[in-house]
């Protein structure tokens, strides 16, 4: 066995596909398949059940998968320990951030990372929360900042802050800023993302508790596109204030608070339960918490 073969097997097993793993690892699929097969021959065990839909781990594969995680983690820890001899933590950290907080904190977070962890490497990806949960499980991300994550035994969540959601409309000559009751959204034409977008799921869940459902006029997954349609008078959106403030033309919109009940979108830090964090990743978690405190004034922490 060598470390490269173990890493290849780990990615294939976690992603459930040679095709997906070859893209993540940036290696040709035939070469990847050959390396995993060489590992099976050396161990004299079938590690993966191959079928037309992908692969699943055999009992031997499940056992090796747990060993792989521990072995590769120890290798990363060894690199970090050697890095500390030089006076700094090393290694790579892959972070995923939802679009709205990405606009607000990527620059500050990157600046802090370069200052505190100059010998480490940072990778930041932007994506929708439900997609990044899959990336965490697949090993593509080490840490993710998600909105309103669904409970999962395979992921650990830690609340960071929460933001109120507002009803966003086109600004008129006499803008209305008075609060709107949540029940009123059953009669207002809304432009909202498709399921399972976190805002959509939260809105439908809260409205079902009061015996109604939102009136959906259009389903659009792109927040900039939603705001363009709102400005054009096609309907209303339910978004955070920061989504409007960081848009290309915030003056084009009016923002109305939603009350009875208020809609709160929770931003959480997520990691994969099965993976042991490296010291560099732990340091990154601390930097993320510090950056959130700087960027989000007076955060309202909600338990998950």
N, C-alpha and C positions, 0 to 999 in steps of 0.2 A: 504494500500500500504506500502511496505517497499523498501528500497534503492536497495536491491538485485533484487527484481522483476523488478524495473524500469531499472536497468542495463541490465538484461536479455532481457527485451522487446526491449530496445534500440539496442542491438547487433543483435537480430533477424530481426528487422525492417531494419537496415542499410545493413545487409548482404543478406537479402531476402531469408533466409534459416535457418531452425532449425538445419540442419546438420552442416552447416558451422559455425553457432554461437556456437554450442556445442563444436566444436574443439577449437575455439578461447577462449571460457570461461573455457575450460577443465571441462565440466560437462556432464553427460550422457544425451542423447537427450530426453528420457522419462521424466527425472526430469526437464529438461528445459521446455518442453512442458507443464508439469503440473503447473509449477510456472507461466507461461504466462497465462494459462487458469484460474488459481486462480485470477490473476489480472483482467481478463475480467469479471469474475463472480462478483468480488467485485465492479467493476465500472458499472456493468450491461450494458456493451458495447462490441460489437465485434470489436476488434482492428486490427485483421489480417484476410485477405482473404487467405485461405489455398487451394493450388492446387497441382497437381503432379509435377509442376516445381519449387515450392517454396512458398513464401508468398509475399503478397503486403499489404500495410497499407490501412485500411478503412479511411473514413473522420475523424472518432473519433481517429483512430490510428495516423493519421498525426498530429492531434492537440496534442495528448499526447506525440508524439515524440519530438515536439518542447519544451514542458514543461520538458520532461526528460533531454534534453540537458542542459537546464537552471538549473534544480535542481541538477543534478550531478556535473555541473560546480561549483555551489555554495558550494557543499560539499567539493570539492577539494580546493576551495578558503578558506574555513573554516579551513581545515587541514593545509594549508599553513600559514594562519594567526597565528594559534596556534604554528606552527613550528617556526615562527619568534619570538615568545615569548621566545623560547629556543635559539634564535639567528641564525637560519638558515632556508632556504626554504626547504620544503619537497615535497613529491609526486613522481609520476613516469612519466618519459618521454620516449616515444618510437620513435626512429629515424631510418629512412631508408636511406641507402647510396648506390649509384651505385658502381659497383665493382672497377673501377679505382680510384675514390677518396677515397673509403674505404681503399684501400691499403696505400694511402698516408697520411690520416688524422685520422684514427681510434685511433691510439695510443696517438697522441697529444690531440685529443678531449677528450678521456677518462681521460687522466691525468688532463686536465683542469677542467673537470666535478668533479672529486673527490676532487680537491682542492677548487673549488668555491662553490659546492653544495654537501657537504659531507652527508647531511641528506636526499638527494633525491636518487631515484633509476633510473638507465639508462638501457634501452634496445636498442640494435643496431641490425638491420637486414640488410642484403645485398640482393639486387635484381635488376633486370632490370628496367629501368625507367618507362616503360608503365605498368609493374606489380605493382610497388609501387604507381602509381596513383590510382589504384584500392584499394590498401591497405589503402591509405589515406581516400578515400571515405567510406570504410567499417569500419573505426575507429580502424584498427589494428595499424596504425601509427599516431603520432601527427605531425611529421615533416619529410620531405623527401628531399633529395638532388638528383635532377633529371637532366638528360641531355636533352636539346631541347624539353621541354614538349609541347604538343599540347594544345592550349587555351581551357579552360573549365570554364564555369560559376560557377562550384562547387568548384573550387580550386583557391587559390591566389598564384601567383608566384612572386618571387623577385630575380633578377639576382645577382649572386655572382662573377663569373669569366667566362672566355671563353678560350678554348684551340684550337690550330690549329690541323687539321687532316693531316696526312702524308701518303704517299704511302710507304708501308713497303714491302721490298723484302728480299730474302736470300742474305747474304753477299758473295761476290765473291772475287777473288784475286785482282780485280780492282773495288772496290765499286763505284757506281755512287751516288753522292749526289746532282746533279743539279736538279733544280725545274722541275716539270712535269706539263704540262697544264691539267686542269680539263677535257677538251675535249678528251685528250689522253686515259682516262679511258674507253672510248668506245671500245678500241682495246686491252686493257690489261686484261688478265684473272684474275678475282678478286675472293677472298674467303671472303664472307661477311655474316653477320647474316640474318636470315629471317625477313620479316616484322612482327610486326611493330617496330623492333629494331630501336633506334633513329639514329644510324649511317647510317643504310640502308635508312631510310626515308629522312634524310638530303641529302645524296648523290644523290638519285634519284630526289629529288626536285630541287637541284641546277643544275643538269645536264639537266633536262627538260627545264630549263630556257634558256639554250644555244642550245637547239634543238637536244640533244642526250641522250642516256641512257647507264648505265654501262654494261660492258660485264661480266656477272656473271658466273663463272666457278663452284663454290661450295657454298652452303649455310650451314653455321655452326654457331650455337648460342654461343658456348663457345669460349671466346677470347684465352685462353691457347691452345685449339685445333687448332684454326685458325693460331696461331703463329707457332705451330709445323708443320702444313702443309706448311706454307710459307717457313720455314727453310728446309723442304724436297724438295722444288722446285715445289710444286703443283700450285703455283700462287702467287698473291700479296694481301695484306690487306690494308684497310684504317682505321687507328687507330691514337690515340694520341701518342705523344712521350713518355708520362709517362707509357702507356700500355706496351711499349717495354722495357723501363728502368727498370720497376718493374717485368719483366718476369724472368723466371728461367735462361735464357742465352741471355742477350741483345746483346752480341758481335756477335751473329749469324745473325744479320739483318742489312740491310742498310735502311736508312731513307731519303726519298726524299720529299721536300716541294711540296705542290700542289698549283698552282697559276692560276690566270685569269679564275675564281675568286678563292680566298683563301677560304678554308672550315673551318669554325669556329664552334666548338661544345660548346654550352652555358651550363654552370652548374648553375642551379637555385634552390632556396629554395622554397619549396611548403608546404602549409597548407590547410586544408579544410575550405572553406568559412563559412560553417554553424556552425562551432564549435568555441566557445569562448576560447581563449588561457588562460591557467593559468599563474600565475606569474613565476612558475618554468619553464614552457615551453618558456615563453618570455626570461628568463635568458639563456636558452639553445640556443635560436636563436642567442643571442649575442655571446655566446661561439663559435658557428659554424662560424659566420662571422670572429671572431678573428683568429680562426684556419685556415680558408681559406686564410686569408691575410699572415699568417706565412708560409703555405705550398706552395702556388702558388705565386711565385715572380712576381711582376709587372703585376697583373691581368688586362685583358682588359675587362671592363664591357660593356655588350651590353644590351640595353633595350629589354624587352620581347615584 
